[in-house]
Amino acid sequence: VAAPSLAALGADADLCRDIGEMLVDLPPGVTAGRVSRVDRGRFQLLTAVGPFAVATKGVAPVCVGDWCLVRPLPSSDRQGVATELLEVLPRRASLIRQASGSRAEPQALAANIDIVLVLVPLDRDLSPRQIERFLALAWDSGAQPVLVLTKRDLVDSETAAAALAASEAIGSDLTVVTASVVSGVGVDRIATMVTLGTTVALLGTSGAGKSSLVNALMGSDAVKTGEVRQADAKGRHTTTWRELVVVPTGGTLIDTPGLRELGMWVDEEGIDAVFTDITDLEGQCRFNDCAHGNEPGCAVLAAIAAGTLPAERLASYHTLLGESADAAAENDRRLTNEERKNSRQRSGGGRR
C-alpha cells in the first residue's frame, strides 16, 4: 500500500509548503507526519514515507491529528521504537473537553480539524440539552459543526421529521443531516464534506454510529463496530481510543470513543454560538450587563413570557456558562497550587 501524501493526511497547500521549508533546514532523517493514534509510551505517526512508532516519556505531549517532526533515535533498544519526537507544530481548531475525574484540566480529543460531525441516534429519545453540550464543544474548537441524525432506518418518518425539526430549532446556522449507513440515506452528502486536505472529527455518545459511519465513508471495515444493548439502547465502547484514518477518496477522519460525560472546557464564545436565539436578544435588554435573571427590561425574559423562547433554553445556557466558569476557576486554583509547590521545591533545593 502506497504511503499517503501530506495532502492526503489533511494538510492544505500552505501547510505542505511550510513543512517543506522546515525540512530543508533540518538534519537528514527528520520526517514530518501526523499522529494517527496515541498509546502508552508511544504514538503512531503517518508520513509520506510510511508509518512510524514514536517513543514518548510519561504523558504523551501529542493528540490525534497533531502534525509533528520526528527524528531517528541513536539506538533502537526501546521496545523496537527507533524514532523520537522532535517538535509538535502549532495546533489549529482543537476539540478540547474537561478531563474526566476530579482534576480540572483540559483534555485534547482531536487537533487540526475542519469539520466536527456531532452524531445523535434517532432510535433514542432526543436530548436537546445533550446536543447543546456537544455543539458548544464543537463550536469552541474553531471547526464547523454539523449535526448528523443517525440510524434513520430504525424509525418511522414521523419520528424522523420531529427529530429534524427539534434539531434545527437548536441553531439557525446549524447544518443538520439525517443519515443511515444501512439504507445509504445522507451518507453521500456527508462524503462530500470529506475532501482532500480536510479533516473531519466524529463526536457523540456510545452507540451513536460513529464507527459505522467511518466504515461507510471508508468503503471497508476500517474500525471495529459493536452491538447496541436492546434493554437501554446504550452502545458499547467499540472505539476505546481516538484514531485518524485516511479516506481512499481523499480527506481524513478522526473517530473518537463514545463520551458518557462531557465536562465544559469552552470559552463563552463557544456557548454563545449554540444559543444565538438568546444572544441575538441581548442587545435589546435595558442593561448591557443583563444576566437574564430578574432584571427589569430583559428582552430574553420577555421572549420567554411571550412564548417565543423556551425557558429550558435559558436554563441550559446558564448551566453551561456556570460549568465553564467553575472549570476555569478550578483550573486557576490548580495551577496556582502547582506553582506554589514548585516554588517551595526550588527554594528547598537552593537552601540544600
QUITAKA-V113520 format. One record per residue. N is the residue number from 1. RES is the residue in one letter. SS is DSSP state (@ for helix, = for strand, . for the rest). PHI is phi in degrees with one decimal (* if undefined). D_LAST is the distance of its C-alpha to the last C-alpha in Angstrom with 2 decimals. Layout:
# QUITAKA-V113520
n=N res=RES ss=SS phi=PHI d_last=D_LAST
n=N res=RES ss=SS phi=PHI d_last=D_LAST
This chain:
# QUITAKA-V113520
n=1 res=V ss=. phi=* d_last=58.84
n=2 res=A ss=. phi=-68.2 d_last=58.07
n=3 res=A ss=. phi=-69.6 d_last=54.59
n=4 res=P ss=. phi=-72.6 d_last=54.64
n=5 res=S ss=. phi=-76.4 d_last=54.32
n=6 res=L ss=. phi=-62.6 d_last=51.56
n=7 res=A ss=. phi=-64.6 d_last=54.27
n=8 res=A ss=. phi=-66.5 d_last=55.16
n=9 res=L ss=. phi=-84.4 d_last=51.53
n=10 res=G ss=. phi=110.4 d_last=51.76
n=11 res=A ss=. phi=-84.3 d_last=50.95
n=12 res=D ss=. phi=-82.5 d_last=53.23
n=13 res=A ss=@ phi=-61.1 d_last=54.55
n=14 res=D ss=@ phi=-65.1 d_last=51.79
n=15 res=L ss=@ phi=-68.5 d_last=48.99
n=16 res=C ss=@ phi=-58.7 d_last=50.85
n=17 res=R ss=@ phi=-66.2 d_last=51.11
n=18 res=D ss=@ phi=-62.4 d_last=47.44
n=19 res=I ss=@ phi=-65.1 d_last=46.28
n=20 res=G ss=@ phi=-59.5 d_last=48.75
n=21 res=E ss=@ phi=-68.1 d_last=47.42
n=22 res=M ss=@ phi=-62.7 d_last=43.79
n=23 res=L ss=@ phi=-65.8 d_last=44.75
n=24 res=V ss=@ phi=-61.7 d_last=46.56
n=25 res=D ss=. phi=-92.5 d_last=43.37
n=26 res=L ss=. phi=-105.1 d_last=41.25
n=27 res=P ss=. phi=-63.5 d_last=41.23
n=28 res=P ss=. phi=-58.9 d_last=43.94
n=29 res=G ss=. phi=99.6 d_last=43.25
n=30 res=V ss=. phi=-71.9 d_last=41.59
n=31 res=T ss== phi=-127.0 d_last=43.58
n=32 res=A ss== phi=-104.3 d_last=43.98
n=33 res=G ss== phi=-166.2 d_last=44.86
n=34 res=R ss== phi=-126.9 d_last=44.64
n=35 res=V ss== phi=-71.3 d_last=42.78
n=36 res=S ss== phi=-105.2 d_last=45.39
n=37 res=R ss== phi=-165.6 d_last=43.33
n=38 res=V ss== phi=-117.9 d_last=39.71
n=39 res=D ss== phi=-121.7 d_last=38.80
n=40 res=R ss=. phi=-65.3 d_last=35.65
n=41 res=G ss=. phi=83.2 d_last=33.86
n=42 res=R ss== phi=-163.9 d_last=36.55
n=43 res=F ss== phi=-142.2 d_last=39.11
n=44 res=Q ss== phi=-96.0 d_last=42.64
n=45 res=L ss== phi=-121.7 d_last=43.57
n=46 res=L ss== phi=-95.2 d_last=47.19
n=47 res=T ss== phi=-133.5 d_last=48.01
n=48 res=A ss=. phi=-73.3 d_last=51.18
n=49 res=V ss=. phi=-112.5 d_last=50.90
n=50 res=G ss== phi=126.7 d_last=50.26
n=51 res=P ss== phi=-81.3 d_last=47.60
n=52 res=F ss== phi=-131.1 d_last=44.08
n=53 res=A ss== phi=-99.1 d_last=41.47
n=54 res=V ss== phi=-113.3 d_last=38.08
n=55 res=A ss== phi=-77.1 d_last=34.79
n=56 res=T ss=. phi=-134.7 d_last=31.99
n=57 res=K ss=. phi=-118.8 d_last=28.58
n=58 res=G ss=. phi=63.8 d_last=27.89
n=59 res=V ss=. phi=-70.7 d_last=29.98
n=60 res=A ss=. phi=-62.0 d_last=32.49
n=61 res=P ss=. phi=-81.6 d_last=32.16
n=62 res=V ss=. phi=-122.2 d_last=35.97
n=63 res=C ss=. phi=-133.1 d_last=38.90
n=64 res=V ss=. phi=-60.2 d_last=42.55
n=65 res=G ss=. phi=103.1 d_last=44.30
n=66 res=D ss=. phi=-64.4 d_last=41.41
n=67 res=W ss== phi=-97.9 d_last=42.29
n=68 res=C ss== phi=-135.4 d_last=39.85
n=69 res=L ss== phi=-110.8 d_last=39.49
n=70 res=V ss== phi=-128.2 d_last=38.56
n=71 res=R ss== phi=-141.6 d_last=38.33
n=72 res=P ss== phi=-67.7 d_last=38.80
n=73 res=L ss=. phi=-74.2 d_last=35.91
n=74 res=P ss=. phi=-59.0 d_last=35.61
n=75 res=S ss=. phi=-135.7 d_last=36.57
n=76 res=S ss=. phi=-113.8 d_last=38.36
n=77 res=D ss=. phi=-97.0 d_last=36.72
n=78 res=R ss== phi=-96.9 d_last=35.27
n=79 res=Q ss=. phi=54.0 d_last=38.09
n=80 res=G ss=. phi=82.7 d_last=40.59
n=81 res=V ss== phi=-90.7 d_last=38.89
n=82 res=A ss=. phi=-109.2 d_last=38.97
n=83 res=T ss== phi=-130.8 d_last=38.18
n=84 res=E ss== phi=-127.7 d_last=35.03
n=85 res=L ss== phi=-74.5 d_last=34.64
n=86 res=L ss== phi=-102.2 d_last=34.38
n=87 res=E ss== phi=-158.5 d_last=35.04
n=88 res=V ss== phi=-101.5 d_last=36.40
n=89 res=L ss=. phi=-72.6 d_last=39.06
n=90 res=P ss=. phi=-54.1 d_last=39.19
n=91 res=R ss=. phi=-85.6 d_last=40.84
n=92 res=R ss=. phi=-135.8 d_last=43.91
n=93 res=A ss=. phi=46.8 d_last=45.64
n=94 res=S ss=. phi=-106.3 d_last=43.17
n=95 res=L ss== phi=-82.9 d_last=43.97
n=96 res=I ss== phi=-131.9 d_last=41.00
n=97 res=R ss== phi=-120.9 d_last=41.03
n=98 res=Q ss== phi=-75.5 d_last=38.56
n=99 res=A ss=. phi=-60.5 d_last=36.97
n=100 res=S ss=. phi=-70.1 d_last=38.43
n=101 res=G ss=. phi=105.0 d_last=36.43
n=102 res=S ss=. phi=-86.7 d_last=34.40
n=103 res=R ss=. phi=-82.4 d_last=32.00
n=104 res=A ss=. phi=-87.9 d_last=33.44
n=105 res=E ss=. phi=-150.9 d_last=32.84
n=106 res=P ss== phi=-77.3 d_last=35.32
n=107 res=Q ss== phi=-130.3 d_last=36.87
n=108 res=A ss== phi=-79.2 d_last=38.85
n=109 res=L ss== phi=-92.8 d_last=42.14
n=110 res=A ss== phi=-162.3 d_last=43.69
n=111 res=A ss=. phi=-126.5 d_last=43.21
n=112 res=N ss=. phi=59.1 d_last=45.66
n=113 res=I ss=. phi=-111.4 d_last=48.66
n=114 res=D ss=. phi=-111.1 d_last=51.96
n=115 res=I ss== phi=-135.6 d_last=53.70
n=116 res=V ss== phi=-116.1 d_last=52.63
n=117 res=L ss== phi=-90.1 d_last=55.32
n=118 res=V ss== phi=-93.6 d_last=54.90
n=119 res=L ss== phi=-94.5 d_last=56.99
n=120 res=V ss== phi=-130.1 d_last=58.76
n=121 res=P ss== phi=-76.4 d_last=61.21
n=122 res=L ss=. phi=-79.6 d_last=64.64
n=123 res=D ss=. phi=-84.4 d_last=65.21
n=124 res=R ss=. phi=-122.2 d_last=62.87
n=125 res=D ss=. phi=-63.4 d_last=63.19
n=126 res=L ss=. phi=-69.8 d_last=61.97
n=127 res=S ss=. phi=-116.2 d_last=58.95
n=128 res=P ss=@ phi=-57.0 d_last=58.82
n=129 res=R ss=@ phi=-65.4 d_last=55.53
n=130 res=Q ss=@ phi=-68.0 d_last=53.88
n=131 res=I ss=@ phi=-61.6 d_last=55.41
n=132 res=E ss=@ phi=-58.2 d_last=54.08
n=133 res=R ss=@ phi=-64.7 d_last=50.56
n=134 res=F ss=@ phi=-65.4 d_last=50.81
n=135 res=L ss=@ phi=-67.7 d_last=52.46
n=136 res=A ss=@ phi=-61.2 d_last=49.76
n=137 res=L ss=@ phi=-63.4 d_last=47.20
n=138 res=A ss=@ phi=-65.6 d_last=49.60
n=139 res=W ss=@ phi=-61.9 d_last=50.38
n=140 res=D ss=@ phi=-66.6 d_last=46.73
n=141 res=S ss=@ phi=-66.3 d_last=46.05
n=142 res=G ss=. phi=97.1 d_last=48.20
n=143 res=A ss=. phi=-91.2 d_last=50.70
n=144 res=Q ss== phi=-94.8 d_last=54.28
n=145 res=P ss== phi=-78.1 d_last=54.84
n=146 res=V ss== phi=-135.7 d_last=58.00
n=147 res=L ss== phi=-91.4 d_last=59.02
n=148 res=V ss== phi=-115.5 d_last=60.72
n=149 res=L ss== phi=-89.2 d_last=62.85
n=150 res=T ss== phi=-92.5 d_last=63.02
n=151 res=K ss=. phi=61.2 d_last=65.44
n=152 res=R ss=@ phi=-59.4 d_last=68.50
n=153 res=D ss=@ phi=-69.1 d_last=70.70
n=154 res=L ss=@ phi=-95.7 d_last=69.76
n=155 res=V ss=. phi=-130.5 d_last=71.09
n=156 res=D ss=. phi=-81.7 d_last=74.41
n=157 res=S ss=@ phi=-64.1 d_last=75.18
n=158 res=E ss=@ phi=-65.9 d_last=75.09
n=159 res=T ss=@ phi=-64.6 d_last=71.57
n=160 res=A ss=@ phi=-63.7 d_last=70.34
n=161 res=A ss=@ phi=-65.1 d_last=72.00
n=162 res=A ss=@ phi=-66.0 d_last=70.51
n=163 res=A ss=@ phi=-66.1 d_last=66.98
n=164 res=L ss=@ phi=-63.9 d_last=67.47
n=165 res=A ss=@ phi=-64.8 d_last=68.67
n=166 res=A ss=@ phi=-66.0 d_last=65.78
n=167 res=S ss=@ phi=-71.0 d_last=63.25
n=168 res=E ss=@ phi=-65.4 d_last=64.81
n=169 res=A ss=. phi=-72.4 d_last=64.71
n=170 res=I ss=. phi=-70.1 d_last=60.89
n=171 res=G ss=. phi=-154.0 d_last=60.67
n=172 res=S ss=. phi=-71.0 d_last=63.38
n=173 res=D ss=. phi=-96.9 d_last=61.54
n=174 res=L ss=. phi=-88.8 d_last=60.65
n=175 res=T ss== phi=-84.6 d_last=62.27
n=176 res=V ss== phi=-121.1 d_last=63.39
n=177 res=V ss== phi=-123.8 d_last=64.72
n=178 res=T ss== phi=-96.1 d_last=66.49
n=179 res=A ss=. phi=-142.9 d_last=66.09
n=180 res=S ss=. phi=-149.3 d_last=66.93
n=181 res=V ss=. phi=-77.4 d_last=65.94
n=182 res=V ss=. phi=-79.2 d_last=68.95
n=183 res=S ss=. phi=-88.3 d_last=71.64
n=184 res=G ss=. phi=89.3 d_last=69.83
n=185 res=V ss=. phi=-60.2 d_last=70.24
n=186 res=G ss=. phi=79.6 d_last=67.71
n=187 res=V ss=@ phi=-66.9 d_last=65.93
n=188 res=D ss=@ phi=-61.7 d_last=67.64
n=189 res=R ss=@ phi=-65.6 d_last=66.55
n=190 res=I ss=@ phi=-66.4 d_last=62.91
n=191 res=A ss=@ phi=-60.4 d_last=63.28
n=192 res=T ss=. phi=-67.7 d_last=64.23
n=193 res=M ss=. phi=-84.1 d_last=60.75
n=194 res=V ss=. phi=-99.2 d_last=59.06
n=195 res=T ss=. phi=-120.7 d_last=59.80
n=196 res=L ss=. phi=-56.6 d_last=58.39
n=197 res=G ss=. phi=84.1 d_last=55.11
n=198 res=T ss=. phi=-114.3 d_last=54.70
n=199 res=T ss== phi=-119.2 d_last=52.18
n=200 res=V ss== phi=-118.0 d_last=53.23
n=201 res=A ss== phi=-102.0 d_last=50.91
n=202 res=L ss== phi=-110.0 d_last=52.41
n=203 res=L ss== phi=-135.0 d_last=51.11
n=204 res=G ss== phi=165.3 d_last=52.48
n=205 res=T ss=. phi=-80.5 d_last=52.48
n=206 res=S ss=. phi=-63.2 d_last=53.12
n=207 res=G ss=. phi=83.0 d_last=56.77
n=208 res=A ss=. phi=-77.5 d_last=57.40
n=209 res=G ss=. phi=100.4 d_last=58.59
n=210 res=K ss=@ phi=-63.7 d_last=55.81
n=211 res=S ss=@ phi=-65.5 d_last=55.96
n=212 res=S ss=@ phi=-64.3 d_last=59.75
n=213 res=L ss=@ phi=-68.5 d_last=59.90
n=214 res=V ss=@ phi=-57.8 d_last=57.58
n=215 res=N ss=@ phi=-63.2 d_last=59.93
n=216 res=A ss=@ phi=-65.3 d_last=62.96
n=217 res=L ss=@ phi=-73.8 d_last=61.57
n=218 res=M ss=@ phi=-78.5 d_last=60.53
n=219 res=G ss=. phi=77.3 d_last=63.93
n=220 res=S ss=. phi=-162.2 d_last=62.39
n=221 res=D ss=. phi=-82.9 d_last=60.25
n=222 res=A ss=. phi=-74.2 d_last=56.99
n=223 res=V ss=. phi=-129.9 d_last=54.96
n=224 res=K ss=. phi=-74.0 d_last=55.55
n=225 res=T ss=. phi=-119.4 d_last=57.39
n=226 res=G ss=. phi=-139.5 d_last=57.93
n=227 res=E ss=. phi=-80.0 d_last=60.34
n=228 res=V ss== phi=-104.8 d_last=60.18
n=229 res=R ss=. phi=-63.7 d_last=60.69
n=230 res=Q ss=. phi=-71.9 d_last=64.09
n=231 res=A ss=. phi=-64.3 d_last=63.15
n=232 res=D ss=. phi=-131.4 d_last=60.74
n=233 res=A ss=. phi=60.6 d_last=60.92
n=234 res=K ss=. phi=-91.0 d_last=57.21
n=235 res=G ss== phi=-93.4 d_last=56.08
n=236 res=R ss=. phi=-83.8 d_last=53.82
n=237 res=H ss=. phi=-77.9 d_last=50.69
n=238 res=T ss=. phi=-70.3 d_last=52.35
n=239 res=T ss=. phi=-98.2 d_last=49.84
n=240 res=T ss=. phi=-102.9 d_last=46.40
n=241 res=W ss=. phi=-145.4 d_last=44.56
n=242 res=R ss=. phi=-83.9 d_last=45.16
n=243 res=E ss== phi=-146.5 d_last=47.19
n=244 res=L ss== phi=-102.7 d_last=48.77
n=245 res=V ss== phi=-126.4 d_last=52.20
n=246 res=V ss== phi=-97.7 d_last=54.48
n=247 res=V ss=. phi=-79.3 d_last=57.97
n=248 res=P ss=. phi=-56.1 d_last=60.72
n=249 res=T ss=. phi=-85.6 d_last=62.59
n=250 res=G ss=. phi=119.3 d_last=59.56
n=251 res=G ss=. phi=90.9 d_last=56.47
n=252 res=T ss== phi=-131.0 d_last=53.59
n=253 res=L ss== phi=-123.2 d_last=53.01
n=254 res=I ss== phi=-117.5 d_last=49.80
n=255 res=D ss== phi=-89.6 d_last=50.48
n=256 res=T ss=. phi=-120.8 d_last=48.01
n=257 res=P ss=. phi=-63.6 d_last=47.80
n=258 res=G ss=. phi=-63.7 d_last=49.70
n=259 res=L ss=. phi=-101.8 d_last=47.65
n=260 res=R ss=. phi=-79.4 d_last=48.24
n=261 res=E ss=. phi=-135.2 d_last=46.04
n=262 res=L ss=. phi=-136.5 d_last=45.19
n=263 res=G ss== phi=-72.5 d_last=42.50
n=264 res=M ss=. phi=-75.8 d_last=42.97
n=265 res=W ss=. phi=-134.2 d_last=40.50
n=266 res=V ss=. phi=-133.3 d_last=42.88
n=267 res=D ss=. phi=-78.2 d_last=43.42
n=268 res=E ss=@ phi=-59.5 d_last=46.29
n=269 res=E ss=@ phi=-63.0 d_last=48.37
n=270 res=G ss=@ phi=-64.9 d_last=48.45
n=271 res=I ss=@ phi=-70.9 d_last=49.76
n=272 res=D ss=@ phi=-58.8 d_last=52.20
n=273 res=A ss=@ phi=-64.9 d_last=53.68
n=274 res=V ss=@ phi=-83.0 d_last=54.79
n=275 res=F ss=. phi=-115.0 d_last=56.31
n=276 res=T ss=@ phi=-66.1 d_last=58.34
n=277 res=D ss=@ phi=-65.3 d_last=61.14
n=278 res=I ss=@ phi=-86.2 d_last=58.89
n=279 res=T ss=@ phi=-65.7 d_last=57.18
n=280 res=D ss=@ phi=-67.5 d_last=60.61
n=281 res=L ss=@ phi=-86.1 d_last=61.75
n=282 res=E ss=@ phi=-60.5 d_last=58.80
n=283 res=G ss=. phi=-66.5 d_last=60.37
n=284 res=Q ss=. phi=-94.8 d_last=63.34
n=285 res=C ss=. phi=-69.6 d_last=61.37
n=286 res=R ss=. phi=-64.6 d_last=62.01
n=287 res=F ss=. phi=-108.9 d_last=58.33
n=288 res=N ss=. phi=-64.9 d_last=55.97
n=289 res=D ss=. phi=-100.1 d_last=53.11
n=290 res=C ss=. phi=-60.2 d_last=55.34
n=291 res=A ss=. phi=-97.6 d_last=53.45
n=292 res=H ss=. phi=58.0 d_last=56.77
n=293 res=G ss=. phi=-102.5 d_last=56.36
n=294 res=N ss=. phi=-137.4 d_last=59.08
n=295 res=E ss=. phi=-69.1 d_last=59.29
n=296 res=P ss=. phi=-69.0 d_last=62.86
n=297 res=G ss=. phi=73.9 d_last=64.21
n=298 res=C ss=. phi=-81.0 d_last=61.93
n=299 res=A ss=@ phi=-69.8 d_last=63.67
n=300 res=V ss=@ phi=-68.9 d_last=61.73
n=301 res=L ss=@ phi=-64.3 d_last=62.87
n=302 res=A ss=@ phi=-65.4 d_last=66.34
n=303 res=A ss=@ phi=-66.5 d_last=66.42
n=304 res=I ss=@ phi=-66.0 d_last=65.46
n=305 res=A ss=@ phi=-63.0 d_last=68.20
n=306 res=A ss=@ phi=-80.7 d_last=70.66
n=307 res=G ss=. phi=85.0 d_last=69.80
n=308 res=T ss=. phi=-92.9 d_last=68.72
n=309 res=L ss=. phi=-135.3 d_last=65.03
n=310 res=P ss=. phi=-65.0 d_last=63.99
n=311 res=A ss=@ phi=-62.8 d_last=61.84
n=312 res=E ss=@ phi=-62.9 d_last=59.77
n=313 res=R ss=@ phi=-64.8 d_last=58.65
n=314 res=L ss=@ phi=-65.6 d_last=57.20
n=315 res=A ss=@ phi=-62.1 d_last=55.50
n=316 res=S ss=@ phi=-66.0 d_last=53.92
n=317 res=Y ss=@ phi=-59.1 d_last=52.85
n=318 res=H ss=@ phi=-65.4 d_last=51.10
n=319 res=T ss=@ phi=-62.7 d_last=49.46
n=320 res=L ss=@ phi=-67.2 d_last=47.97
n=321 res=L ss=@ phi=-62.7 d_last=46.79
n=322 res=G ss=@ phi=-65.7 d_last=45.15
n=323 res=E ss=@ phi=-63.2 d_last=43.40
n=324 res=S ss=@ phi=-64.4 d_last=42.16
n=325 res=A ss=@ phi=-65.9 d_last=40.83
n=326 res=D ss=@ phi=-63.2 d_last=39.13
n=327 res=A ss=@ phi=-64.1 d_last=37.43
n=328 res=A ss=@ phi=-65.3 d_last=36.20
n=329 res=A ss=@ phi=-65.9 d_last=34.87
n=330 res=E ss=@ phi=-65.4 d_last=33.11
n=331 res=N ss=@ phi=-66.3 d_last=31.56
n=332 res=D ss=@ phi=-61.4 d_last=30.31
n=333 res=R ss=@ phi=-65.1 d_last=28.69
n=334 res=R ss=@ phi=-62.5 d_last=27.09
n=335 res=L ss=@ phi=-65.0 d_last=25.69
n=336 res=T ss=@ phi=-64.3 d_last=24.41
n=337 res=N ss=@ phi=-64.3 d_last=22.65
n=338 res=E ss=@ phi=-66.8 d_last=21.11
n=339 res=E ss=@ phi=-66.8 d_last=19.91
n=340 res=R ss=@ phi=-63.3 d_last=18.36
n=341 res=K ss=@ phi=-62.8 d_last=16.61
n=342 res=N ss=@ phi=-64.0 d_last=15.34
n=343 res=S ss=@ phi=-65.8 d_last=14.29
n=344 res=R ss=@ phi=-64.9 d_last=12.26
n=345 res=Q ss=@ phi=-64.7 d_last=10.54
n=346 res=R ss=@ phi=-65.7 d_last=9.97
n=347 res=S ss=@ phi=-66.0 d_last=8.71
n=348 res=G ss=@ phi=-63.2 d_last=6.24
n=349 res=G ss=@ phi=-64.8 d_last=5.13
n=350 res=G ss=@ phi=-67.3 d_last=5.42
n=351 res=R ss=@ phi=-65.3 d_last=3.80
n=352 res=R ss=. phi=-63.4 d_last=0.00
